[in-house]
Amino acid sequence: MDIGRLSMNMSQAEALGQIGTAIMAKTLDSAEAQAAGEVAMLESMPPAAMELSVNPGIGSQFDMSV
């Protein structure tokens, strides 16, 4: 059993784990920033713009008889 090789392998495995964690943190930060941008965009839209439809008369009234 080579203690030096075992130590080096364990060190490399730890470094790879830290790199993977750092990459995941960057990905999460990027996703959070993108989601915040989308929320801000939706909040800045006037409510009337979201209610406009190509066919405004279709679906605006619903008559149901049982």
Residue pairs with C-beta under 8 A, 6 or more apart in sequence:
53 59
